[in-house]
């Protein structure tokens, strides 16, 4: 009856005449050191052990504590009850599937009973024990620090506390202090993520399997969004417990470790991602319930494995991470930068065919610094979505932010009458709450649904452009939030243009006012400003409006970014257009150089 059918994550041991010789409650036992060593070696492979034995609990614990092996067993059921249901309980409590469990017992009746109640479980007699370490199904992976065992110990303690309390499951979760970190830099943990993709079934909603090379290509595709989930609560840390990958607003991967089961993590994350399309394949242990209250789950910012620090303080220019946030100006600049670690958060076209800008400081302030939940109003706006609450600024590891606030320079603001949410939309020169302006829509608004304009008319108040004082306050808030990281901001052109379109009226004056506000932020020592007016000589350097430049201007801006990082260090920042620079200082010296080069 020694049949092992699948990769084993858990071995459940009978004790009498199996783990040891003899019967503990009768004539006594003869301990088998080889079995003791096997339990420890399995744990070092990430394969945990449990006990299902008809015995007295305290007597068993006393023996195994004396042998210093008690703590290597988890979720043990030591009782005089029938074993079929007890094994089923162990597997359920650990969040595993029977197919990944091996039960060892010397009694054929127990083996048959356990098989009956636990379909697809592997069962075996004690003669299999000597072959466990060589079996291809029990190779596991190196886990010499016993992380998997310790995580199950946390779950075991959690079960005990929950059992002792009289509170409801909802109250228990609220008191568990659950914290979730979402890390978008997946590559440093690619092997662990691949393991989740390969082995996770119960909470794998798409069941999509792929090779490591395929997974890497999908993660590195700029059009896709991916991240892994790390979970902890007051009982301990569960490590990497989930992974998602979104392509074309559809979840390709959406899966979770059984260690996070029954915590609500999967539904919380589904909401957090904005409820993208999800085609559930096969059976899952927990159906998503996105409309329930998951406010007991708190998001925390956690560094990626690659950084070892919250923002890679010891980074060199070969390892420093640049994050570019803005619109079409930075979208052009990034093409002239060749740098090992560049991430971007730019405007994009959503599934409705509408251009989405979320870089306005008023949005960052409302969605990232405020405790107010704006999900209801976000859900009604076609030019934003719930998923747009996710900012790489707060959810990825970076060392230097390059930010273009031109959205603040140009957008008009609309305040929701009920929720108080302020929506940036189109030019500050046109009030779209005024129906008379709907007669002849400009080309760039031809795809805007009329329902949205009616929504503006009925539910919003036009308040014009953001005040320069509020703009300064928002920039200061961001800079102080990341006071130990470098921030480089691009300002706006002050060039006089002829044949200005209606929605561009007074834009130059607006740029002058906002540039002045930036230059007044001299107390922010981690902030530098790149003045684009150093490169823009005439109207000919522009294209169709004051914010769109010719390619040579974007190249000059890229050169200036490189120049900021320039030093006598051995590290170099190269531009794709063959712009070469001298060797560079360490990031620490570069930051000092940046402070000396403040342009305001």
C-alpha positions in Angstrom: 0.0 0.0 0.0 3.1 2.2 -0.3 1.9 4.5 -3.0 3.0 8.2 -3.3 1.2 10.0 -6.1 2.3 13.6 -6.0 4.7 16.1 -4.5 4.4 16.0 -0.7 4.2 19.0 1.5 3.1 17.3 4.7 3.8 13.9 6.2 1.4 12.8 8.9 2.9 10.2 11.3 1.2 7.5 13.3 3.4 6.9 16.4 3.0 3.4 17.9 4.8 0.8 15.7 5.4 3.5 13.2 7.4 6.5 14.4 8.7 4.4 17.3 8.5 0.7 18.2 6.0 -0.5 20.8 2.9 1.0 22.3 3.2 4.0 24.5 0.1 3.4 26.6 1.0 -0.3 27.2 4.4 -1.9 27.4 6.4 1.2 26.5 8.4 2.2 23.4 11.8 2.0 21.8 12.6 5.3 20.2 13.9 5.1 16.6 16.6 7.8 16.0 16.5 7.4 12.2 12.9 8.5 12.1 13.8 11.5 14.4 16.5 12.5 11.9 14.1 12.1 8.9 11.6 14.5 10.4 14.3 17.1 10.8 15.8 16.6 7.4 12.3 16.8 5.8 11.7 20.1 7.6 15.0 21.4 6.2 13.5 20.6 2.7 10.4 22.6 3.5 8.3 19.5 4.1 6.6 19.6 7.5 5.4 16.8 9.7 2.3 16.3 11.8 1.0 13.5 14.1 -2.3 11.6 14.1 -2.1 9.0 16.9 -4.5 7.3 19.3 -2.7 8.2 22.4 -2.7 10.5 25.4 -1.7 13.9 24.3 0.4 14.9 27.4 2.3 11.5 27.3 3.2 12.0 23.7 4.3 15.6 24.1 6.4 14.6 27.1 8.4 12.0 25.1 8.9 14.2 22.1 9.9 17.3 24.2 12.5 15.1 25.9 13.8 14.1 22.5 13.8 17.7 21.4 11.7 17.0 18.3 8.2 18.2 19.5 8.6 21.6 17.9 9.2 19.9 14.5 5.5 18.7 14.4 2.6 21.0 13.7 -1.3 20.7 13.9 -1.0 17.3 15.6 -4.2 15.4 16.5 -3.4 13.1 19.4 -6.7 11.6 20.5 -8.6 8.3 20.7 -11.0 9.3 17.9 -11.2 7.7 14.4 -8.3 8.8 12.2 -10.1 9.5 8.9 -11.8 12.7 10.2 -8.8 13.7 12.3 -6.5 13.6 9.2 -9.1 15.6 7.3 -9.1 18.2 10.0 -5.3 18.5 10.0 -5.3 19.0 6.2 -8.1 21.6 6.4 -6.5 23.5 9.2 -3.2 23.7 7.3 -4.9 24.8 4.1 -3.5 22.0 2.1 -4.9 19.5 -0.4 -4.9 15.7 0.3 -2.9 15.1 -2.9 0.1 16.8 -1.3 -0.1 14.8 2.0 1.4 11.5 3.0 -0.1 9.5 5.9 2.0 6.7 7.4 0.4 4.1 9.7 1.1 0.4 10.5 -2.7 -0.4 10.6 -4.3 -1.2 7.3 -7.7 -0.3 8.6 -6.5 3.2 9.5 -4.9 3.6 6.0 -8.2 2.6 4.3 -10.2 4.9 6.5 -8.0 7.9 5.9 -8.0 7.2 2.2 -11.8 7.1 2.2 -12.2 10.4 4.0 -9.4 12.1 2.1 -9.6 11.5 -1.6 -6.2 11.4 -3.5 -4.1 11.3 -0.3 -1.0 9.2 -0.4 -0.9 6.5 2.3 1.9 4.1 3.2 3.0 1.5 5.8 6.1 2.1 7.9 8.3 0.2 5.4 8.2 3.3 3.3 10.0 5.4 5.9 13.5 4.4 4.8 12.8 5.6 1.3 11.3 9.0 2.1 14.5 11.0 1.7 15.3 9.5 -1.6 11.8 9.6 -3.1 11.4 12.0 -6.0 8.1 13.3 -4.4 9.8 14.4 -1.2 12.8 16.4 -2.4 11.2 19.7 -1.5 13.7 22.6 -1.7 16.4 24.0 0.6 14.8 25.5 3.7 17.6 25.2 6.2 16.3 28.1 8.2 13.0 26.2 8.6 10.9 29.1 7.3 8.0 26.9 6.2 7.9 25.1 9.5 8.0 28.4 11.4 5.1 29.7 9.2 3.0 26.7 10.0 3.9 27.2 13.7 2.5 30.7 13.4 -0.7 29.3 11.9 -0.9 26.7 14.6 -0.6 29.3 17.4 -3.2 31.4 15.6 -5.6 28.5 15.6 -5.1 27.9 19.3 -5.7 31.6 20.1 -8.8 31.6 17.9 -10.1 28.5 19.6 -9.6 29.9 23.1 -11.5 33.2 22.3 -15.2 33.5 22.1 -15.1 36.1 19.4 -16.6 35.7 15.9 -14.3 35.1 13.0 -14.9 38.7 11.9 -13.8 40.1 15.3 -10.8 37.7 15.3 -9.6 39.0 11.9 -10.1 42.7 13.0 -8.0 42.0 16.1 -5.2 40.2 14.1 -3.5 43.4 12.8 -3.2 42.0 9.3 -0.7 43.9 7.1 -0.2 43.3 3.4 2.7 44.6 1.3 2.6 44.6 -2.5 6.0 44.6 -4.2 6.2 45.2 -7.9 9.8 44.4 -8.2 9.2 40.7 -8.8 12.5 39.6 -10.3 14.5 39.3 -7.1 11.9 36.7 -5.9 11.3 35.1 -9.3 12.1 31.5 -8.0 9.6 31.8 -5.1 7.0 33.3 -7.4 7.5 30.5 -10.0 7.1 28.0 -7.2 3.8 29.5 -6.3 2.7 29.4 -10.0 3.8 25.8 -10.3 2.5 24.4 -7.0 -0.5 26.5 -5.9 -3.9 25.0 -6.7 -6.5 25.7 -4.0 -6.2 29.4 -4.3 -5.0 29.6 -7.9 -7.9 31.4 -9.7 -6.6 31.2 -13.3 -4.6 27.9 -13.0 -2.2 29.3 -15.7 1.1 27.4 -15.7 4.2 28.6 -17.4 7.9 28.1 -17.6 10.4 30.4 -15.8 11.4 32.0 -19.1 7.7 32.7 -20.0 7.1 34.1 -16.6 10.1 36.4 -16.8 9.0 37.7 -20.2 5.5 38.5 -18.9 6.9 40.3 -15.9 9.3 42.4 -17.9 6.7 43.3 -20.5 6.0 47.0 -19.9 2.4 46.6 -20.9 1.8 44.2 -18.0 1.3 44.9 -14.3 2.6 42.4 -11.8 3.5 42.1 -8.1 3.8 39.7 -5.3 2.1 39.9 -1.9 3.8 39.6 1.5 1.5 39.1 4.5 2.0 39.4 8.3 -0.2 39.8 11.4 0.3 40.0 15.1 1.1 36.3 15.2 4.0 36.5 12.8 5.1 36.9 9.1 3.8 34.5 6.4 6.3 35.6 3.7 5.4 35.8 0.1 1.8 34.6 0.0 0.5 35.7 -3.4 1.2 36.8 -6.9 -0.7 38.6 -9.7 -0.1 39.6 -13.3 -2.5 41.8 -15.3 -2.4 42.0 -19.1 -4.9 44.2 -21.0 -6.9 44.7 -17.7 -7.2 40.9 -17.4 -5.7 38.8 -14.6 -3.4 36.2 -16.2 -2.1 35.1 -12.7 -4.0 35.5 -9.5 -2.9 33.0 -6.8 -2.2 32.7 -3.1 -0.5 30.4 -0.7 -2.7 28.4 1.5 -1.0 30.1 4.5 -3.1 33.2 3.7 -6.3 31.3 3.5 -9.4 32.6 5.4 -7.8 36.0 5.9 -9.7 37.8 3.1 -6.4 38.7 1.3 -7.6 37.5 -2.1 -10.7 39.6 -2.1 -8.9 42.6 -0.7 -6.3 42.5 -3.4 -8.9 42.0 -6.1 -10.5 45.3 -4.9 -7.1 47.0 -4.6 -6.4 46.1 -8.3 -9.6 47.7 -9.4 -11.4 44.4 -10.1 -9.9 43.6 -13.5 -11.4 40.8 -15.6 -10.9 37.4 -14.0 -11.9 34.1 -15.6 -11.8 31.6 -12.8 -10.7 28.2 -14.0 -11.7 25.1 -12.1 -12.5 24.9 -8.4 -11.0 27.3 -5.8 -11.1 26.9 -2.1 -12.5 30.5 -1.5 -14.8 32.4 -3.8 -14.1 36.1 -4.1 -16.4 38.3 -2.2 -15.2 41.8 -3.1 -18.2 43.7 -1.7 -17.5 42.7 1.9 -15.6 45.0 4.4 -11.9 44.3 4.4 -10.9 47.5 6.2 -9.2 45.4 8.9 -6.4 44.7 6.3 -3.8 47.4 6.2 -1.3 48.0 3.4 2.3 48.6 4.3 5.3 49.6 2.2 8.0 47.0 2.2 11.3 47.1 0.4 12.0 44.6 -2.4 14.6 41.9 -1.7 17.1 43.5 -4.1 17.3 46.8 -2.2 18.1 45.5 1.3 17.1 49.0 2.4 13.9 51.0 2.1 15.2 52.8 -0.9 18.6 51.3 -1.6 20.6 53.8 0.3 23.9 52.2 -0.7 23.0 52.1 -4.4 25.6 52.8 -7.0 24.8 54.2 -10.3 24.6 50.7 -11.7 22.0 49.7 -9.1 20.1 52.9 -8.4 16.5 52.8 -9.4 14.9 55.7 -11.3 11.1 56.2 -11.3 9.7 58.6 -13.9 6.2 59.9 -13.2 4.4 62.3 -15.6 3.0 62.7 -19.0 4.1 62.9 -22.6 7.3 64.9 -21.9 8.8 62.2 -19.8 7.4 59.6 -22.1 9.7 61.1 -24.7 12.7 61.7 -22.4 12.8 58.1 -21.2 13.7 56.9 -24.8 17.0 58.8 -24.5 18.0 57.2 -21.2 19.8 53.9 -21.0 19.9 52.9 -17.4 19.9 49.5 -15.6 16.8 50.2 -13.5 14.1 52.5 -14.9 10.4 52.3 -14.0 7.6 54.6 -15.3 4.1 55.6 -14.3 2.8 57.5 -17.3 -0.6 58.4 -18.7 -2.3 55.6 -20.6 -5.3 54.8 -22.7 -7.9 52.8 -20.8 -10.3 50.1 -22.0 -12.8 52.9 -22.9 -10.3 54.4 -25.3 -9.8 57.5 -23.0 -6.5 59.0 -21.9 -5.9 58.6 -18.2 -3.7 61.0 -16.3 -3.3 60.4 -12.6 -0.1 62.4 -12.0 -1.8 65.6 -10.8 -0.7 66.4 -7.3 -4.3 66.9 -6.1 -5.0 63.2 -7.1 -1.8 62.0 -5.4 -2.7 63.9 -2.2 -6.3 62.6 -2.2 -5.6 59.0 -3.1 -2.3 58.5 -1.2 -2.3 60.8 1.7 -5.9 61.0 2.7 -7.8 58.4 4.7 -11.0 59.2 2.9 -12.3 56.3 0.7 -13.2 57.7 -2.8 -13.9 54.3 -4.4 -17.6 55.1 -5.0 -16.9 58.3 -6.9 -13.9 56.8 -8.7 -16.1 53.9 -10.0 -18.3 56.5 -11.7 -15.5 58.3 -13.6 -14.6 57.1 -17.1 -11.2 58.9 -17.1 -10.1 57.2 -13.8 -10.6 53.9 -12.1 -10.2 52.2 -8.7 -7.0 50.6 -9.9 -5.6 54.1 -10.5 -5.3 54.5 -6.8 -2.1 52.3 -7.1 0.9 54.6 -7.5 4.3 53.2 -8.1 5.6 56.2 -6.2 4.3 54.5 -3.0 4.3 50.9 -4.1 7.7 50.3 -5.7 11.3 50.7 -4.5 13.1 53.7 -6.0 16.1 55.9 -5.3 15.4 58.9 -7.5 12.1 60.3 -8.7 11.9 62.2 -12.0 8.6 64.0 -12.0 6.7 66.2 -14.5 3.9 68.2 -12.8 2.6 69.7 -16.1 -0.8 68.2 -15.4 -1.0 70.7 -12.5 -0.1 73.5 -14.8 -2.9 72.8 -17.3 -5.8 71.0 -15.8 -9.1 72.4 -14.5 -10.4 71.1 -11.2 -14.0 69.9 -10.5 -15.2 69.3 -6.9 -17.9 66.7 -6.3 -20.8 68.2 -4.5 -21.4 65.2 -2.2 -18.1 63.5 -1.7 -15.8 66.5 -2.0 -13.5 64.6 -4.4 -11.6 67.0 -6.7 -11.2 65.7 -10.2 -8.6 67.2 -12.6 -10.0 67.3 -16.1 -9.0 69.1 -19.4 -7.9 72.7 -19.5 -8.4 75.2 -16.7 -9.7 77.7 -19.3 -12.9 75.8 -20.0 -15.8 75.1 -17.6 -17.3 71.8 -18.7 -20.1 72.1 -16.2 -21.4 74.8 -18.6 -23.5 73.1 -21.2 -22.9 75.9 -23.7 -19.3 74.6 -24.0 -20.6 71.2 -25.2 -21.7 72.4 -28.6 -18.4 72.1 -30.4 -16.1 69.7 -28.6 -12.4 69.9 -29.4 -10.8 67.0 -31.1 -9.0 65.6 -28.0 -12.4 65.2 -26.3 -14.4 63.6 -29.1 -14.3 60.2 -27.3 -15.6 61.6 -24.0 -19.0 60.0 -23.2 -21.8 62.5 -22.9 -22.8 60.8 -19.7 -19.6 62.0 -18.1 -20.3 65.6 -19.1 -23.8 65.3 -17.6 -22.2 63.9 -14.5 -20.0 66.9 -14.3 -23.0 69.2 -14.8 -25.1 67.6 -12.1 -22.6 66.5 -9.5 -19.5 68.8 -9.7 -18.6 72.4 -9.3 -15.9 73.9 -11.5 -13.2 75.5 -9.3 -10.5 76.3 -12.0 -6.8 75.5 -11.8 -5.0 74.5 -8.7 -3.7 77.4 -6.8 0.1 77.8 -6.9 0.2 77.8 -3.1 -1.7 74.4 -3.0 0.7 73.1 -5.7 3.7 74.1 -3.6 2.1 72.5 -0.5 1.5 69.2 -2.4 5.0 69.1 -3.8 6.4 69.8 -0.4 4.3 67.0 1.1 5.7 64.5 -1.4 9.3 65.7 -1.0 9.0 65.4 2.8 7.4 62.0 2.6 10.5 60.8 0.7 13.0 63.2 2.4 15.8 60.7 2.2 15.5 60.2 -1.5 16.3 62.4 -4.5 13.5 64.1 -6.5 14.1 65.9 -9.8 11.2 67.9 -11.2 10.8 69.2 -14.8 9.2 72.7 -15.0 7.2 74.2 -17.9 8.1 76.2 -21.0 7.7 80.0 -20.8 8.1 80.5 -24.5 5.6 82.9 -26.2 3.6 81.0 -28.9 1.6 82.4 -31.8 -1.8 81.0 -33.0 -2.7 79.7 -29.5 -5.7 77.5 -29.4 -8.6 78.5 -27.1 -7.8 75.9 -24.5 -4.2 77.1 -24.4 -5.1 80.7 -23.7 -3.0 82.3 -20.9 -1.0 79.0 -20.6 2.3 80.9 -20.7 1.3 83.1 -17.8 0.2 80.0 -16.0 3.6 78.3 -16.6 5.4 81.4 -15.3 3.3 81.4 -12.1 3.9 77.6 -11.5 7.6 77.7 -12.2 7.9 80.5 -9.7 6.2 78.4 -7.1 8.7 75.5 -7.7 11.6 77.9 -7.4 10.4 79.0 -3.9 10.8 75.5 -2.5 14.4 76.1 -1.5 14.0 74.5 1.9 13.6 71.0 0.3 17.2 69.9 0.1 16.3 66.6 -1.7 14.5 68.5 -4.5 16.1 69.7 -7.8 14.5 71.4 -10.7 15.4 71.0 -14.4 14.6 74.2 -16.1 13.4 73.3 -19.6 13.8 77.0 -20.6 17.5 76.5 -20.7 17.0 74.4 -23.8 14.0 76.0 -25.5 15.2 78.9 -27.5 12.3 79.8 -29.7 8.8 79.0 -30.7 10.2 76.5 -33.3 11.3 74.3 -30.4 7.6 73.5 -29.8 5.2 71.4 -31.7 1.4 71.8 -31.4 1.3 73.4 -27.9 3.4 74.8 -25.1 4.0 71.4 -23.5 5.1 69.4 -26.6 8.7 69.9 -27.7 10.8 68.7 -30.6 13.0 65.7 -30.1 16.2 67.6 -29.6 14.7 69.3 -26.6 13.9 65.9 -25.0 17.4 64.8 -25.8 18.7 67.9 -24.0 16.6 67.2 -21.0 17.9 63.6 -20.9 21.5 65.1 -21.1 20.7 67.3 -18.2 19.4 64.3 -16.1 22.7 62.6 -17.0 24.7 65.7 -16.1 23.1 65.8 -12.7 24.4 62.4 -12.1 27.8 63.2 -13.6 30.9 62.9 -11.4 34.3 61.4 -11.3 33.1 58.0 -10.1 33.7 54.8 -12.1 30.0 54.5 -12.7 28.4 55.8 -15.9 25.0 56.7 -17.2 24.7 56.3 -20.9 22.2 57.7 -23.3 20.8 55.7 -26.2 21.8 58.5 -28.6 25.4 57.8 -27.7 25.6 60.7 -25.2 28.6 59.8 -23.1 29.4 61.0 -19.7 32.4 60.7 -17.4 32.5 58.2 -14.6 30.2 58.7 -11.7 30.3 59.1 -7.9 28.4 56.8 -5.6 24.8 57.7 -5.0 25.7 59.4 -1.7 28.1 61.7 -3.5 25.7 62.3 -6.3 23.0 63.5 -3.9 25.5 66.0 -2.5 26.3 67.1 -6.0 22.5 67.5 -6.7 22.1 69.7 -3.7 24.9 72.0 -5.0 23.1 72.2 -8.4 19.7 73.4 -7.2 18.5 75.8 -9.8 16.2 77.9 -7.6 
